[in-house]
């Protein structure tokens, strides 16, 4: 059985309504709601949530849906934010559309981080957690994140090489600084990850 103690029930319900037009039945197959299962929020995500709570943005672009491990705690902690989510995976965009159609104030955007389909300064802030290390041209991606952000960009990336074959490049503070000359970059390291605030 799905409860609010075990799952993000509000978001799972929106997904079910958006996908099927009905509420979650009591005998539901739990497997189809795995993405909504509560787990401990990772220390780096907790730190980013803390930054966001102090910045109090009205609009936010979150790049890379993943499994919602950051998005759901964010929407629960800060329900006032108008959140847009950029992803290049049509399957994930479909899931986000179900959430939107089920009643969540969320705006899915299908597109590429290297060419974000948005006007300059479209969002108060932008987050990209565990994304840039997967991108073939992270310098272009960083410049795009800054282009669409009015006030700030928050990123997190692994701070040392690892065995993940999908990690194309190690992103360092020096790399971020060289890709964004003239921008103020503040970094913090949390359990094998670099967090950077770009203004």
Phi and psi in degrees as a GROMACS rama.xvg file:
@    title "Ramachandran Plot"
@    xaxis  label "Phi"
@    yaxis  label "Psi"
@TYPE xy
-91.712  126.707  UNK-2
-127.779  168.65  UNK-3
-70.8001  -16.9671  UNK-4
-78.3774  -28.2749  UNK-5
-99.6465  -24.9647  UNK-6
-138.596  161.841  UNK-7
-77.3447  83.1934  UNK-8
-61.305  -41.008  UNK-9
-59.8656  -42.9831  UNK-10
-74.101  -37.6484  UNK-11
-62.9495  -39.1208  UNK-12
-66.1484  -41.5423  UNK-13
-62.1962  -41.8781  UNK-14
-60.3808  -47.0505  UNK-15
-62.6699  -44.9154  UNK-16
-63.0395  -43.7691  UNK-17
-67.6555  -31.733  UNK-18
-86.3791  -41.8715  UNK-19
-118.245  -14.0858  UNK-20
77.0077  13.3704  UNK-21
-133.81  164.377  UNK-22
-76.686  167.259  UNK-23
-70.428  120.868  UNK-24
-71.6411  154.414  UNK-25
-63.0648  -28.1356  UNK-26
-99.4758  32.545  UNK-27
-64.9706  148.155  UNK-28
-75.3046  111.974  UNK-29
-59.9771  -29.1137  UNK-30
-57.6079  -36.5325  UNK-31
-71.2339  -7.0601  UNK-32
-115.708  21.9234  UNK-33
-57.8683  -37.0149  UNK-34
-62.1153  -21.0024  UNK-35
-99.3143  5.45985  UNK-36
-70.7341  134.423  UNK-37
-73.3714  140.459  UNK-38
-145.04  172.495  UNK-39
-63.8765  131.365  UNK-40
-71.4127  128.994  UNK-41
-60.4354  147.297  UNK-42
-54.4269  -39.5783  UNK-43
-66.8796  -37.4264  UNK-44
-69.0642  -37.7829  UNK-45
-60.9599  -41.3295  UNK-46
-64.5254  -43.772  UNK-47
-63.5443  -41.9346  UNK-48
-58.9895  -40.3101  UNK-49
-61.8801  -43.785  UNK-50
-58.7482  -47.204  UNK-51
-63.3026  -38.5111  UNK-52
-65.6063  -30.9332  UNK-53
-79.7126  -28.3587  UNK-54
-84.2579  -27.3268  UNK-55
49.0606  59.421  UNK-56
-72.0911  151.177  UNK-57
-88.3883  -34.0142  UNK-58
-128.905  146.653  UNK-59
-146.945  137.099  UNK-60
-104.209  120.539  UNK-61
-104.5  121.526  UNK-62
-98.4628  123.423  UNK-63
88.6811  96.7706  UNK-64
-67.6604  -39.0275  UNK-65
59.3123  -124.737  UNK-66
-110.027  11.582  UNK-67
82.9613  11.8174  UNK-68
-61.9767  -26.1651  UNK-69
-101.267  -38.3306  UNK-70
-60.665  -45.0596  UNK-71
-68.2003  -45.491  UNK-72
-61.7521  -35.2197  UNK-73
-62.8983  -49.2126  UNK-74
-65.3914  -32.5094  UNK-75
-72.4505  -41.7386  UNK-76
-76.5271  -30.3058  UNK-77
-134.868  68.36  UNK-78
-66.7901  -13.666  UNK-79
-75.3374  -19.8888  UNK-80
-73.5283  135.193  UNK-81
-85.2073  111.218  UNK-82
-107.062  129.877  UNK-83
-109.211  144.258  UNK-84
-125.777  122.565  UNK-85
-98.5299  130.655  UNK-86
-149.573  151.585  UNK-87
-101.838  6.26401  UNK-88
-100.46  113.165  UNK-89
-57.7541  -33.1174  UNK-90
-62.6283  -43.372  UNK-91
-69.7017  -36.2003  UNK-92
-62.7061  -39.7853  UNK-93
-60.5678  -44.3313  UNK-94
-60.6914  -41.4736  UNK-95
-66.3583  -36.2148  UNK-96
-63.7746  -38.8808  UNK-97
-59.6139  -43.5856  UNK-98
-61.1454  -44.4336  UNK-99
-64.0669  -47.9501  UNK-100
-65.2067  -23.3471  UNK-101
-84.7082  -1.82891  UNK-102
119.662  -1.042  UNK-103
-82.2557  143.241  UNK-104
-83.0476  78.1958  UNK-105
-138.107  145.837  UNK-106
-124.437  99.267  UNK-107
-70.031  138.603  UNK-108
-129.371  117.936  UNK-109
-86.885  126.005  UNK-110
175.11  -178.637  UNK-111
-107.739  135.241  UNK-112
-61.2103  -23.9488  UNK-113
-80.0396  -11.2039  UNK-114
-153.2  76.202  UNK-115
-68.9654  125.545  UNK-116
-78.4444  71.3356  UNK-117
-153.849  154.481  UNK-118
-71.25  161.048  UNK-119
-56.1816  142.468  UNK-120
56.6904  32.6749  UNK-121
-70.9094  -27.7387  UNK-122
-125.304  142.655  UNK-123
-58.1205  -44.1601  UNK-124
-143.962  165.584  UNK-125
-134.945  138.395  UNK-126
-120.951  141.697  UNK-127
-142.786  93.3438  UNK-128
-100.08  122.633  UNK-129
58.3221  44.9055  UNK-130
-118.755  -49.15  UNK-131
-61.9126  -28.7258  UNK-132
-69.2127  -12.4812  UNK-133
-95.9033  -6.97991  UNK-134
-95.3395  133.059  UNK-135
-61.2404  -34.9461  UNK-136
-126.699  79.3552  UNK-137
-66.7343  -23.9846  UNK-138
-64.863  -46.8619  UNK-139
-62.5874  -41.7484  UNK-140
-60.6417  -44.9942  UNK-141
-59.8818  -43.68  UNK-142
-64.4849  -35.0014  UNK-143
-67.641  -40.9818  UNK-144
-59.8076  -44.6383  UNK-145
-66.8267  -37.7283  UNK-146
-60.0751  -41.5397  UNK-147
-88.6958  -6.39593  UNK-148
-95.1118  132.759  UNK-149
-81.2681  -40.1918  UNK-150
-119.367  -41.5168  UNK-151
-157.164  159.126  UNK-152
-129.123  133.664  UNK-153
-116.768  126.168  UNK-154
-126.075  155.721  UNK-155
-135.296  139.93  UNK-156
-145.389  155.492  UNK-157
-59.7974  143.386  UNK-158
-98.7187  -0.039897  UNK-159
-149.674  157.988  UNK-160
-59.4166  147.889  UNK-161
-139.006  -175.583  UNK-162
-93.6536  9.1913  UNK-163
-75.8883  114.045  UNK-164
-70.2258  -13.9619  UNK-165
-84.621  -7.44048  UNK-166
-85.6642  106.24  UNK-167
-80.032  -35.4945  UNK-168
-147.989  144.825  UNK-169
-86.4641  123.089  UNK-170
-97.5906  121.908  UNK-171
-112.127  167.992  UNK-172
-59.9616  -39.1204  UNK-173
-63.8608  -39.671  UNK-174
-63.8464  -46.1673  UNK-175
-60.763  -44.4362  UNK-176
-61.6994  -41.8677  UNK-177
-71.4718  -29.9519  UNK-178
-75.9054  -23.9005  UNK-179
-129.353  64.4493  UNK-180
-60.5072  138.483  UNK-181
90.0192  -10.5052  UNK-182
-89.0033  146.624  UNK-183
-86.5997  122.803  UNK-184
-123.253  122.765  UNK-185
-116.28  127.5  UNK-186
-117.861  153.839  UNK-187
-144.205  146.978  UNK-188
-113.784  130.25  UNK-189
-132.849  110.843  UNK-190
41.6987  63.4398  UNK-191
79.7655  13.1127  UNK-192
-135.138  145.546  UNK-193
-100.307  129.639  UNK-194
-107.396  133.718  UNK-195
-130.188  133.52  UNK-196
-103.778  124.632  UNK-197
-115.982  127.341  UNK-198
